[in-house]
Amino acid sequence: MKNHTLIAIISLSILTLTHLVYIFPQIGFSQNIYTITSMLQVLAYAGLTAFFIKLYQKQK
């Protein structure tokens, strides 16, 4: 469970950072930045999903 918790914390951090990129657009929205942030968001949501699946299995 500790590994899944660590993955969930990292995933939330990645989601927070990618949303900050969207809030502060000084970097400029090139297609490459948009693609990278989108891939990071998908990976972060996958990490959160794995955490909640493990949590559900632990409750059973």
DSSP file (Angstrom, degrees, kcal/mol; ACC not computed):
  #  RESIDUE AA STRUCTURE BP1 BP2  ACC     N-H-->O    O-->H-N    N-H-->O    O-->H-N    TCO  KAPPA ALPHA  PHI   PSI    X-CA   Y-CA   Z-CA
    1    1 A M     >        0   0    0      0, 0.0     4,-2.2     0, 0.0     5,-0.2   0.000 360.0 360.0 360.0 -29.5    0.0    0.0    0.0
    2    2 A K  H  >  +     0   0    0      1,-0.2     4,-2.3     2,-0.2     5,-0.2   0.897 360.0  50.7 -63.8 -39.1    2.9    2.3    0.7
    3    3 A N  H  > S+     0   0    0      1,-0.2     4,-2.3     2,-0.2    -1,-0.2   0.907 110.8  48.4 -64.4 -40.7    4.0    2.2   -3.0
    4    4 A H  H  > S+     0   0    0      2,-0.2     4,-2.1     1,-0.2    -1,-0.2   0.858 110.6  51.6 -68.6 -34.2    0.5    3.0   -4.2
    5    5 A T  H  X S+     0   0    0     -4,-2.2     4,-2.2     2,-0.2    -2,-0.2   0.911 110.0  49.0 -67.0 -41.5    0.3    5.9   -1.7
    6    6 A L  H  X S+     0   0    0     -4,-2.3     4,-2.4     1,-0.2    -2,-0.2   0.905 110.9  50.2 -63.3 -41.8    3.6    7.3   -3.0
    7    7 A I  H  X S+     0   0    0     -4,-2.3     4,-2.5     1,-0.2    -1,-0.2   0.891 109.8  51.6 -63.2 -39.2    2.4    7.0   -6.6
    8    8 A A  H  X S+     0   0    0     -4,-2.1     4,-2.3     2,-0.2    -2,-0.2   0.897 109.8  48.8 -65.5 -39.9   -0.8    8.8   -5.7
    9    9 A I  H  X S+     0   0    0     -4,-2.2     4,-2.0     2,-0.2    -2,-0.2   0.920 113.1  47.0 -66.0 -43.2    1.1   11.7   -4.0
   10   10 A I  H  X S+     0   0    0     -4,-2.4     4,-2.4     2,-0.2    -2,-0.2   0.897 111.3  52.6 -63.6 -39.9    3.4   12.0   -7.1
   11   11 A S  H  X S+     0   0    0     -4,-2.5     4,-2.5     1,-0.2    -2,-0.2   0.908 108.9  48.6 -63.4 -42.4    0.3   11.9   -9.4
   12   12 A L  H  X S+     0   0    0     -4,-2.3     4,-2.2     1,-0.2    -1,-0.2   0.878 110.8  51.5 -65.4 -36.1   -1.4   14.7   -7.5
   13   13 A S  H  X S+     0   0    0     -4,-2.0     4,-2.4     2,-0.2    -2,-0.2   0.918 109.9  49.0 -65.0 -42.7    1.8   16.8   -7.6
   14   14 A I  H  X S+     0   0    0     -4,-2.4     4,-2.5     2,-0.2     5,-0.2   0.914 111.0  50.1 -63.2 -43.1    2.0   16.2  -11.4
   15   15 A L  H  X S+     0   0    0     -4,-2.5     4,-2.0     1,-0.2    -1,-0.2   0.910 110.8  49.9 -62.1 -41.1   -1.6   17.3  -11.8
   16   16 A T  H  X S+     0   0    0     -4,-2.2     4,-1.8     1,-0.2    -2,-0.2   0.925 112.0  47.5 -63.3 -44.3   -1.0   20.4   -9.8
   17   17 A L  H  X S+     0   0    0     -4,-2.4     4,-1.6     1,-0.2    -2,-0.2   0.893 110.7  50.7 -65.9 -39.6    2.0   21.4  -11.8
   18   18 A T  H  X S+     0   0    0     -4,-2.5     4,-1.4     1,-0.2    -1,-0.2   0.866 109.7  51.0 -68.0 -33.4    0.3   20.8  -15.1
   19   19 A H  H  X S+     0   0    0     -4,-2.0     4,-1.9    -5,-0.2    -1,-0.2   0.847 106.3  55.2 -70.7 -32.3   -2.6   22.9  -14.0
   20   20 A L  H  X S+     0   0    0     -4,-1.8     4,-2.5     2,-0.2    -2,-0.2   0.856 103.4  55.4 -66.5 -33.3   -0.2   25.7  -13.0
   21   21 A V  H  < S+     0   0    0     -4,-1.6    -1,-0.2     1,-0.2    -2,-0.2   0.894 109.8  46.7 -63.1 -38.7    1.2   25.6  -16.5
   22   22 A Y  H  < S+     0   0    0     -4,-1.4    -2,-0.2     1,-0.2    -1,-0.2   0.837 112.9  49.2 -72.0 -31.6   -2.3   26.2  -17.8
   23   23 A I  H  < S+     0   0    0     -4,-1.9    -2,-0.2     1,-0.3    -1,-0.2   0.912 115.2  42.5 -74.1 -42.2   -2.9   29.0  -15.4
   24   24 A F    ><  +     0   0    0     -4,-2.5     3,-0.7    -5,-0.1     2,-0.3  -0.792  68.3 179.2-107.9  90.0    0.3   30.9  -16.1
   25   25 A P  G >   +     0   0    0      0, 0.0     3,-0.6     0, 0.0     4,-0.2   0.037  45.0 115.4 -84.7  30.6    0.7   30.9  -19.8
   26   26 A Q  G 3  S+     0   0    0     -2,-0.3    -5,-0.0     1,-0.2     3,-0.0   0.783  71.0  63.8 -66.6 -24.0    4.0   32.9  -19.9
   27   27 A I  G <  S-     0   0    0     -3,-0.7    -1,-0.2    -6,-0.2     3,-0.1   0.850 111.0-122.7 -66.4 -33.4    5.7   29.8  -21.3
   28   28 A G    <   -     0   0    0     -3,-0.6     2,-1.4     1,-0.1    -2,-0.1   0.242  15.9 -99.5  95.1 136.9    3.6   29.9  -24.4
   29   29 A F        +     0   0    0     -4,-0.2     2,-0.2     4,-0.1    -1,-0.1  -0.638  50.8 167.0 -95.3  82.2    1.3   27.2  -25.6
   30   30 A S     >  -     0   0    0     -2,-1.4     4,-2.1     1,-0.1     5,-0.2  -0.476  50.4-108.2 -82.2 166.6    3.2   25.4  -28.3
   31   31 A Q  H  > S+     0   0    0      1,-0.2     4,-2.3     2,-0.2     5,-0.2   0.850 118.4  56.0 -64.5 -34.2    2.0   22.1  -29.5
   32   32 A N  H  > S+     0   0    0      2,-0.2     4,-2.4     1,-0.2    -1,-0.2   0.915 108.0  46.1 -66.2 -43.3    4.9   20.3  -27.8
   33   33 A I  H  > S+     0   0    0      2,-0.2     4,-2.6     1,-0.2     5,-0.2   0.914 113.0  50.4 -65.9 -42.1    4.1   21.8  -24.4
   34   34 A Y  H  X S+     0   0    0     -4,-2.1     4,-1.9     1,-0.2    -2,-0.2   0.905 112.1  47.6 -62.1 -41.2    0.4   21.0  -24.8
   35   35 A T  H  X S+     0   0    0     -4,-2.3     4,-2.3     2,-0.2    -2,-0.2   0.913 112.8  48.3 -66.5 -43.3    1.2   17.4  -25.8
   36   36 A I  H  X S+     0   0    0     -4,-2.4     4,-2.4     1,-0.2    -2,-0.2   0.927 112.7  47.1 -64.6 -45.4    3.7   16.9  -22.9
   37   37 A T  H  X S+     0   0    0     -4,-2.6     4,-2.1     1,-0.2    -1,-0.2   0.864 111.5  52.2 -66.6 -33.8    1.3   18.3  -20.3
   38   38 A S  H  X S+     0   0    0     -4,-1.9     4,-2.1    -5,-0.2    -1,-0.2   0.915 110.3  47.5 -67.0 -41.8   -1.6   16.1  -21.7
   39   39 A M  H  X S+     0   0    0     -4,-2.3     4,-2.3     1,-0.2    -2,-0.2   0.898 111.0  51.6 -65.9 -39.1    0.5   13.0  -21.5
   40   40 A L  H  X S+     0   0    0     -4,-2.4     4,-2.3     1,-0.2    -1,-0.2   0.891 108.8  51.2 -64.0 -38.1    1.6   13.9  -17.9
   41   41 A Q  H  X S+     0   0    0     -4,-2.1     4,-2.5     2,-0.2    -2,-0.2   0.909 109.1  50.1 -65.3 -40.8   -2.1   14.3  -16.9
   42   42 A V  H  X S+     0   0    0     -4,-2.1     4,-2.0     1,-0.2    -2,-0.2   0.923 112.2  47.5 -63.2 -43.6   -3.0   10.9  -18.4
   43   43 A L  H  X S+     0   0    0     -4,-2.3     4,-2.0     2,-0.2    -1,-0.2   0.885 111.5  51.2 -63.9 -38.5   -0.2    9.3  -16.5
   44   44 A A  H  X S+     0   0    0     -4,-2.3     4,-2.2     2,-0.2    -2,-0.2   0.914 110.0  48.4 -66.4 -42.4   -1.2   11.1  -13.3
   45   45 A Y  H  X S+     0   0    0     -4,-2.5     4,-2.3     1,-0.2    -1,-0.2   0.862 109.6  53.5 -66.2 -33.8   -4.8   10.0  -13.6
   46   46 A A  H  X S+     0   0    0     -4,-2.0     4,-2.1     2,-0.2    -1,-0.2   0.893 108.3  50.4 -65.5 -39.0   -3.6    6.4  -14.2
   47   47 A G  H  X S+     0   0    0     -4,-2.0     4,-1.7     2,-0.2    -2,-0.2   0.895 111.0  47.8 -65.2 -40.0   -1.6    6.6  -11.0
   48   48 A L  H  X S+     0   0    0     -4,-2.2     4,-2.3     2,-0.2    -2,-0.2   0.886 109.9  53.0 -67.2 -38.0   -4.6    7.9   -9.0
   49   49 A T  H  X S+     0   0    0     -4,-2.3     4,-2.2     1,-0.2    -2,-0.2   0.910 107.3  51.5 -63.0 -41.8   -6.8    5.1  -10.5
   50   50 A A  H  X S+     0   0    0     -4,-2.1     4,-2.1     1,-0.2    -1,-0.2   0.881 109.2  51.5 -62.3 -37.9   -4.2    2.5   -9.4
   51   51 A F  H  X S+     0   0    0     -4,-1.7     4,-2.4     1,-0.2    -2,-0.2   0.929 111.1  45.9 -64.1 -45.6   -4.3    3.9   -5.9
   52   52 A F  H  X S+     0   0    0     -4,-2.3     4,-2.2     2,-0.2    -2,-0.2   0.843 111.0  52.9 -70.5 -31.6   -8.1    3.8   -5.6
   53   53 A I  H  X S+     0   0    0     -4,-2.2     4,-2.3     2,-0.2    -1,-0.2   0.929 111.3  46.8 -65.2 -44.1   -8.2    0.3   -7.0
   54   54 A K  H  X S+     0   0    0     -4,-2.1     4,-1.9     1,-0.2    -2,-0.2   0.893 111.7  51.3 -63.9 -39.7   -5.7   -0.9   -4.4
   55   55 A L  H  X S+     0   0    0     -4,-2.4     4,-1.4     2,-0.2    -1,-0.2   0.899 110.0  49.3 -64.1 -40.8   -7.7    0.9   -1.7
   56   56 A Y  H  X S+     0   0    0     -4,-2.2     4,-1.0     1,-0.2    -2,-0.2   0.898 110.5  50.3 -65.3 -40.9  -10.9   -0.8   -2.8
   57   57 A Q  H  < S+     0   0    0     -4,-2.3     3,-0.2     1,-0.2    -1,-0.2   0.849 107.7  54.1 -65.8 -33.7   -9.2   -4.2   -2.8
   58   58 A K  H  < S+     0   0    0     -4,-1.9    -1,-0.2     1,-0.2    -2,-0.2   0.831 105.0  54.2 -69.3 -31.8   -7.9   -3.6    0.7
   59   59 A Q  H  <        0   0    0     -4,-1.4    -1,-0.2     1,-0.2    -2,-0.2   0.752 360.0 360.0 -74.4 -24.0  -11.4   -2.8    2.0
   60   60 A K     <        0   0    0     -4,-1.0    -1,-0.2    -3,-0.2    -2,-0.1   0.501 360.0 360.0 -68.6 360.0  -12.8   -6.1    0.7
